[in-house]
Amino acid sequence: MPSLATPAAVALAAFAALHGSAAQAQSPSRGELLYNANCVACHNEKMHWRGRKLVYDWDSLEEQVRRWQQASSLG
């Protein structure tokens, strides 16, 4: 006789996956709004493609965002 724990676990995992991806889908929109409101004035196309860029991966991006949030009193 099959256990009820397995179907329940599958249902729970599916529920979490669907709701987790919905939350993630909202993040870029919010991030884009924040960026457009607070960053785009200085960060035009030249800033993103300059030779002396400071961001090369996710960790360095987070570090720079925190740095500038503090500098501009956004964080």
Rosetta blueprint (number, residue, H / E / L):
1 M L
2 P L
3 S L
4 L L
5 A H
6 T H
7 P H
8 A H
9 A H
10 V H
11 A H
12 L H
13 A H
14 A H
15 F H
16 A H
17 A H
18 L H
19 H H
20 G H
21 S H
22 A H
23 A H
24 Q H
25 A H
26 Q H
27 S H
28 P H
29 S H
30 R H
31 G H
32 E H
33 L H
34 L H
35 Y H
36 N H
37 A H
38 N H
39 C L
40 V L
41 A L
42 C L
43 H L
44 N L
45 E H
46 K H
47 M H
48 H H
49 W L
50 R L
51 G L
52 R L
53 K L
54 L L
55 V L
56 Y L
57 D L
58 W H
59 D H
60 S H
61 L H
62 E H
63 E H
64 Q H
65 V H
66 R H
67 R H
68 W H
69 Q H
70 Q H
71 A H
72 S L
73 S L
74 L L
75 G L
